[in-house]
């Protein structure tokens, strides 16, 4: 079923209002992209792919005080990682500063813009409210000649920052506050990352955005719903200058997700105040953080496709996103064995000098993934939680006198344990194996309910495991306002520094780290901090949703 934007595009193509679809993704380079931006990226790049045309990547770099080259490069990297290519169509609003200035002079010459000496505080005060009209600036009726002179002197740098602005002359009684003589240009004594100190006046976003669209020939300017009230100003600017083309703006509902903050200002605060370890912290909803956590781009695209495009804001449950992650990883992640909290297991009747190999499948969901060989010997390690001295009734793993299947190897029966004499902690689990059960078979047909994973002692690779959970424990941290930090999950990050993994887990490829499923433990990926002598794995997500059971 087509969404409302697709229907608009098809109508425009049929009616001949455009011959090709040109969209743009226009991030401001003042932070990293997050999962909410992914919805816009998939839509803006996906529509031209579907209907023919192109999507531009344009940085709206009109605020030199907040923009950094780091953010520009991160955004380019994230868009490409998601699977989209802007080709030669990489643009910056700063590319058009001279042309935008000329459009501003055109508005002045038409009597539709004026230089105002009020401070921003005074402008806000006189703007009015939703029920009361605003108050006209005392400088509103300056002559065209005076306004042109002042505006040109503003450009030359003759006036201090904050002393003057250029405002549109529209309607101070408009029911839309954005139309009450909005500011178009302000003085900023700040060097721009791309233009240096060439300019000391910079256009406001609402003025620059529509003109950038027109200059580039954008046909469908697709924005999130918070820009709906800005559309009349978008249209007013383009209707009152002589643009090279006439784009139109359409709004769709932004992505809101439970247990997640998507306000760039709040994300920046998390980074600035050290609540997370940077923009790419795997707990962050940034694309860089999700990539580092091991979320595949296909899962993000699938998620964006499933939530669809609508006109009404809503909140998507994070469980749907997590389902899409598991859905993709289940088919693509290579299976390996890893023991996160190891305890030694000794098979007493297995020959001490013997090492054999078992062939196990890499991914039962992908026949092309093939198999690998894993070493097996008398001395292994298993998960500590897979053994209990006094197990409950429905515990089907290892206990004294109980038999389990070692994944892909043999059946073993626990005969006893060795403990630390001072602490009483179990240090070693003792077992005997059934030689006739090679490959985990039960030739006599006996039932064995439990299967546990393991790693062989001599070939096991010591590793660090970083376990990440949701950053917030409350369902709507975005709605908590400035108190959102009080809803942070204090258990969102933990380390397991004594883990052991089989050698296949640290086999690297030229294309980067492989997504892995640690059998029975969840999905993981090798972290960028990983070293050959100290591999580090991030937990991407568990095998199933257990959050509902532990909400607190």
C-alpha positions, 0 to 999 in steps of 0.5 A: 500500500502506497503512503501519502507521499508516494501518492503525491509523487505519482500524481505530480509525475502523471500531471507533468509537474515534474519529470524526475523526483529530486529530494534531499536529506538536509542535516545540520552538522551539529551532532551525530545522526540517530535512528530518527534520522534513519527514517528520513534518510530511508524515505528521501533516498528511497523515493528517487530510487523507486521513481527515478531521480536522485537524492542530494546530501546537503549540509545546512551549515548556517550556524557556525558556532555549533558546526564541526568537521567531525559531524560532517564526516560522521554524517557522510559515513552514516548515510553511506553505511545505511546503504545510500549513495548521493553520488556527485550531489554533495552540497552545503548551504554555505555554497549558496551564501552569496545567492541567498544574500542577493535574494535577501536584497531582492526582498528589501527592494520589494519592501518585504524585508527590513533591518531591525535594531531590536534585540532578540529578547525584544523581538520575542517579547513583541511577538505576541502569543497564540491568542494575542497579536504581535507588536510591530517593530518601531523600525518596520517602516524604514525606507528601502534605501535605508534598509539596503544601506544598513544591510550592506553595512551589516555584511561589511561588519560595521555593527556589533553582534546582536545589534541588528537583524534582517526581518521579513515584513509579513503580518504581526497579527498572523495566527501562525507565529512563524509569520510574524516578521521572522528574522532572516539574517543575524550578525555572528562574529564566528568563523565558519568551518568552510567560509572562514571569516568571509561572512559575519552575517548568516541566514536563518535556517527557515530562509536558507532551507527553502532557497537551497531546495530551489537552487538545487532543483529539489522537487519534493522537500520532505520534512518531519511534522514539526516543520508543518507550521514553518511551511507558510514561511517556506512558501512565502519566501519562494513566492516573493523572490525569483527562485530558479525552481519551485519546490514544495514541502511535505511533512511526515511524522517523525520517529518516536520510540519507547525507552529512547531519547532522540532529541539531539540537544539531549543526546549532546548533553549525555555526551557533554556531561559524560553519562555516555562514552561519546556519540558512538557509545553502543547505548546511544541511539545514534547510527554510530552507536548502533553500528558499534553495537553490531546492529546491521544496516539492513535491520534499520532499513527493515525497521523504517519500512515496517513503521511506514510513513504517516501524517500523525505522530505516534510512538513505536515500541522499541521491541519492534526495532529489536525484533528487526535486529534479531530477524536479520542477525538470525540469518546472517550471524555466524554461530560460535561458542563463548563462555562469559563466566567460565568454570572448569569442566573435567571429563575424568574418563577422557584420555588426558593426551587426546584432542579431537575435532568436531565439525559444527555448522556456522549458521543453521539458517544459511546452508552456504555458511558452511561448517567449521571444526572445534577442538575437544579435550578432557579439559573444557570450560562451561558457563557457571550458571549451567551448573547448580549443586541444588537445582530446582525442578525445571533446571535441565542443565548440569547437576550432580548425577545429571546428564547433559549434551555438550553441544555437537560433542558428547553426553556427559554426566556430572559425578562431583565438584571441587570447591575453594576450601575457604569460600566454598565456590565451585572451582571445577565440575567433574564428569564422565562421558559416554564414548558412544554418544559422539556428535551428541547422539543418543544411540540407545534412544535415552532422553537428554533434555539439556544441551550446553555450550563449552570451549576447549581449555588449550584453544580458548581465547581470553576475551572481554565482553561488554554488555549493554542494555537500554540506556533508560529504564522509563518508557518515555524519557523524552517526555520527562523534559529536563529531568530525563536523566533521572530515568537512566538505567544504572545497569546499562553497562557492565563488563565480563573480563574473564570470558573465553571464546573459541578461535573462530570468534576472532577470525577477522575479514577484510570488510570488518568485524562479523556479526556473531551469535554466541550460542545460547547467549545472544548476538555480539560483535568485535569492538573497535577497541579490540586488539589481537592480544585482547579481543573485546566483544560488544553484546548487540542484543539477546536471543529473545526479549527478556526486558519485560520480565525485568522492568524496574 
